[in-house]
Structure formats: C-alpha cells, structure tokens
Amino acid sequence: EVQLEQSGAEVKQSGESLKISCKGTENIFGSHWVAWVRQRPGEGLEWMGIIYPGDSETKYSPSFQGHVTISADKSITTAYLQWHSLQASDTAIYYCARTSGNSWQDQVDLWGQGTPVTVSS
Amino acid sequence: FILTQPHSVSGTPGETVTISCSRSSGYIASTYVQWYQQRPGAAPTTVIYEDTQRPSGVPDRFSGSIDISSNSASLTISGLRTEDEADYYCQSYDTTLWVFGGGTRLTVL
C-alpha cells in the first residue's frame, strides 16, 4: 500500500530551527505535487504551500511565506518543511498531502499521518 | 476569497444532513471544490473531489454538489451513521493557493 510517512513528534524551544519530513513509500512522487497543511490545537486546516518534487517549483501561502521553507529530494521521494526560528504559535500538527496528478490544483489522494510540533517559550 | 461553513450540524442515525460551503467572491464553478473528513485524532481523508466525485472506498451515501445561484458547494450525507461523526472541510483554489473553509463539526445524536 502506497503511503506518505511523516517524521515523528518534535518538542522544541522558541527560536530553535526544525526540519520535518514526508517520505513516500515506493516511487510515489513521480508527477505529483506535495502540499503542507497546518492544524493548530482545536482549530481548522490551513494551507501552507506546495512543491513539485520533479523540479522543486514551490508556491507559498502569503501567511507562511518567509517563515517556512518547503523543499524536496525526489531521489529519495521525500518532501520537507523547515523553520529557521520557531515561535510558540507554530505549535500544531503538520500534514503533508499528495495531489493525484501533475497540477497543483489536482485533488489530494494521499495524506500523511501528521507530525505534531510543540514549541515552548 | 473565503469559504464559509456552518460551525456545526447534527443529525440522528439514518437521517440526511447537508453541509454548505459559501464562496465570498468569484464564481463557485470557476475552480473545483473538495471535501475532507477528519475524525477525532486522525488525519484528514478526501470524501469528495472535483465538486461531485467520490474516491474509491467512499460510500455513495456521500455526495457533493454546487449551486451557482447561491455561489456555494454542499456535502450531503444520507443514511447517517455514528462513524460519520467528524469535522468536514471544504477546499478550493485561488490564483496561486488553496483555500480551506473553517470546518463543520458533524454530531450524530
């Protein structure tokens, strides 16, 4: 069964850096985009941005541009979400999600299990 | 634009419930709408894509539609079951980004 496997829970201090990952089993990135979605405790889903691992084209939500970096290594079918300086407000669960095709507007056909990130001040 | 959903809806087993998703500006039919189900403590899953399509494995009790006159999309769940209790999110696209609705908590009484 093809899956997106995300890295484990993280506990960090405010100001620290962090990079979490989303790895596809088998070669499931191919011609697909990978999005990152934030969910703060008790709140809804927020789209952060999306990357095409094939050429690393990336789109960011204005709300997250400049605060996070999305990257990918297609050779190991892994996408990443990175912070250089975490804030307490970054405490959330972060999900990766793969689109079904090669358009960033294609529907999601796979979700990762989520990575909880806790940032203490 | 923003997508507005009711905070909560409820129904009893066997009933039919509908969750609305109103688009504030631009045409609802201009970009596809997806619907996601998120059970407590779990990752989201896709229940409707491209306005009306069901992924394989999603029961036909789930259906999606759009209404041009009200500029909104809807998710309808018929034959309500206790396992349908979850949060539901609509999602569509702006020029260069995805837009999520605020989510609707479905309670099965």
Chai-1 contact restraints between the chains, C-beta under 6 A:
chainA,res_idxA,chainB,res_idxB,connection_type,confidence,min_distance_angstrom,max_distance_angstrom,comment,restraint_id
A,G44,B,G102,contact,1.0,0.0,6.0,A-B,restraint_1
A,G44,B,G103,contact,1.0,0.0,6.0,A-B,restraint_2
A,L45,B,Y89,contact,1.0,0.0,6.0,A-B,restraint_3
A,L45,B,F100,contact,1.0,0.0,6.0,A-B,restraint_4
A,W47,B,W98,contact,1.0,0.0,6.0,A-B,restraint_5
A,K59,B,T96,contact,1.0,0.0,6.0,A-B,restraint_6
A,S61,B,L97,contact,1.0,0.0,6.0,A-B,restraint_7
A,Y95,B,A43,contact,1.0,0.0,6.0,A-B,restraint_8
A,Q105,B,Y93,contact,1.0,0.0,6.0,A-B,restraint_9
A,Q107,B,Q34,contact,1.0,0.0,6.0,A-B,restraint_10
A,Q107,B,Y49,contact,1.0,0.0,6.0,A-B,restraint_11
A,V108,B,T46,contact,1.0,0.0,6.0,A-B,restraint_12
A,W111,B,A43,contact,1.0,0.0,6.0,A-B,restraint_13
A,W111,B,P44,contact,1.0,0.0,6.0,A-B,restraint_14
A,Q113,B,A43,contact,1.0,0.0,6.0,A-B,restraint_15
A,G114,B,A43,contact,1.0,0.0,6.0,A-B,restraint_16
